[in-house]
Amino acid sequence: MNPATALVTGGASGMGLAIAARLARDGFRVVIADRNGPLARQEAERLRAQGLDVAERVADLADEAAARALVREQPPLAALINNAGIFDERAFFDVASDDYRRMYEVNLLAAATLTQEAARTMRPGAKIVNVASRACLGARNHPHYVASKAALVGYTRAAAMELAPRGILVNAVAPGLIDTPLLRNLTPQRLAAQLALQPTGRAGSVEDVANAVSFLAAPHMDFIAGQVLFLDGGKSLGGSGI
Ligand SMILES: NC(=O)c1ccc[n+]([C@@H]2O[C@H](COP(=O)([O-])OP(=O)(O)OC[C@H]3O[C@@H](n4cnc5c(N)ncnc54)[C@H](O)[C@@H]3O)[C@@H](O)[C@H]2O)c1
């Protein structure tokens, strides 16, 4: 029997790459889809050299036709991981409507298009996992990003209700502070201030995210739908005072 196919968007870098590697180790045939062709090829090649079943496709998923074509060229997906996302810090009064549009095109619309196209052919037991962000609860200096991730959470719940009767389970993860190149750009003071808000006192790793996605995408996971799993070391619990 052919291995089950998992499509991981934004799989050339960061969390997407860790998720792709983890799902390949879980036994999926993994397709990395990313707009960064050279990086996608390099990383897929590296994973193949480890004996993992990984292919790469180059596509800008904000292009609706390209996103639909990408899904149509695959066998029915057993798992779709909508991880591709963009982030941008900008002062509240400087955010323009085009900034919102750009953020929505990738962080919400690409995921919605891919989900709709994939769900047409998915079989019962298939999983969709959307990578939202703890920022969906609110954060400063990126209202367009916060709004796009909150919209993705809303979409996750709507899609879960539509697709659960077909045996397709849709959930989301909401990572908090995760150790990626982005984090290494923070000043030591800013990083210390962020870590002080974490009951666990550390940033998450990309493997922490991959573990959670692996659980939500697993073939035996059969009774969770429309949930948002916060991967933030307890930050979303709020402050420690009364
Ligand atoms: N890094 C964090 O701390 C953090 C926290 C919470 C949520 N997230 C979310 O996790 C996801 C992954 O973040 P990351 O830190 O690994 O980012 P990253 O920048 O390392 O990786 C994102 C990948 O998505 C790809 N991508 C972006 N737009 C695309 C498009 N239009 N078409 C195809 N590919 C595209 C990029 O080329 C890149 O390879 C994003 O959705 C992000 O919003 C990240």
The ligand as a Tripos MOL2 file, in Angstrom:
@<TRIPOS>MOLECULE
LIG
   44    48     1     0     0
SMALL
NO_CHARGES

@<TRIPOS>ATOM
      1 N1          8.3580   31.6190   15.1940 N.am      1 LIG1
      2 C1          7.4640   31.7810   16.1660 C.2       1 LIG1
      3 O1          7.8240   32.0400   17.3290 O.2       1 LIG1
      4 C2          5.9960   31.5940   15.8660 C.ar      1 LIG1
      5 C3          5.0790   31.7180   16.9280 C.ar      1 LIG1
      6 C4          3.7220   31.4970   16.6720 C.ar      1 LIG1
      7 C5          3.2900   31.1440   15.4080 C.ar      1 LIG1
      8 N2          4.1790   31.0370   14.3860 N.ar      1 LIG1
      9 C6          3.6550   30.6280   13.0890 C.3       1 LIG1
     10 O2          4.2820   29.4100   12.7270 O.3       1 LIG1
     11 C7          4.3740   29.3070   11.3090 C.3       1 LIG1
     12 C8          5.8180   29.0350   10.9280 C.3       1 LIG1
     13 O3          6.6190   30.0650   11.4550 O.3       1 LIG1
     14 P1          8.2090   30.0190   11.4400 P.3       1 LIG1
     15 O4          8.6950   30.8270   12.5740 O.co2     1 LIG1
     16 O5          8.6660   28.6070   11.3000 O.co2     1 LIG1
     17 O6          8.4830   30.8780   10.1210 O.3       1 LIG1
     18 P2          9.5910   30.7840    8.9720 P.3       1 LIG1
     19 O7          9.6360   32.1350    8.3590 O.co2     1 LIG1
     20 O8         10.8650   30.1790    9.4730 O.co2     1 LIG1
     21 O9          8.9140   29.7460    7.9420 O.3       1 LIG1
     22 C9          7.7840   30.0760    7.2090 C.3       1 LIG1
     23 C10         7.8920   29.3930    5.8530 C.3       1 LIG1
     24 O10         6.7000   29.6940    5.1310 O.3       1 LIG1
     25 C11         7.0640   30.0120    3.8020 C.3       1 LIG1
     26 N3          6.0460   30.8750    3.2160 N.ar      1 LIG1
     27 C12         5.6860   32.1130    3.6450 C.ar      1 LIG1
     28 N4          4.7490   32.6090    2.8200 N.ar      1 LIG1
     29 C13         4.5130   31.6730    1.8560 C.ar      1 LIG1
     30 C14         3.6800   31.6320    0.7180 C.ar      1 LIG1
     31 N5          2.9100   32.6510    0.3660 N.pl3     1 LIG1
     32 N6          3.7060   30.5160   -0.0470 N.ar      1 LIG1
     33 C15         4.5160   29.4750    0.2690 C.ar      1 LIG1
     34 N7          5.3290   29.4790    1.3230 N.ar      1 LIG1
     35 C16         5.3490   30.5690    2.1110 C.ar      1 LIG1
     36 C17         8.4190   30.7030    3.9060 C.3       1 LIG1
     37 O11         9.1280   30.6720    2.6830 O.3       1 LIG1
     38 C18         9.0890   29.9140    5.0230 C.3       1 LIG1
     39 O12         9.8370   28.8220    4.5220 O.3       1 LIG1
     40 C19         3.8270   30.6330   10.7630 C.3       1 LIG1
     41 O13         2.4760   30.4610   10.4020 O.3       1 LIG1
     42 C20         3.9510   31.5660   11.9500 C.3       1 LIG1
     43 O14         3.0180   32.6190   11.8790 O.3       1 LIG1
     44 C21         5.5190   31.2610   14.5930 C.ar      1 LIG1
@<TRIPOS>BOND
     1     1     2 1
     2     2     3 2
     3     2     4 1
     4     4     5 ar
     5     4    44 ar
     6     5     6 ar
     7     6     7 ar
     8     7     8 ar
     9     8     9 1
    10     8    44 ar
    11     9    10 1
    12     9    42 1
    13    10    11 1
    14    11    12 1
    15    11    40 1
    16    12    13 1
    17    13    14 1
    18    14    15 2
    19    14    16 1
    20    14    17 1
    21    17    18 1
    22    18    19 2
    23    18    20 1
    24    18    21 1
    25    21    22 1
    26    22    23 1
    27    23    24 1
    28    23    38 1
    29    24    25 1
    30    25    26 1
    31    25    36 1
    32    26    27 ar
    33    26    35 ar
    34    27    28 ar
    35    28    29 ar
    36    29    30 ar
    37    29    35 ar
    38    30    31 1
    39    30    32 ar
    40    32    33 ar
    41    33    34 ar
    42    34    35 ar
    43    36    37 1
    44    36    38 1
    45    38    39 1
    46    40    41 1
    47    40    42 1
    48    42    43 1
@<TRIPOS>SUBSTRUCTURE
     1 LIG1         1 GROUP 0 **** ****
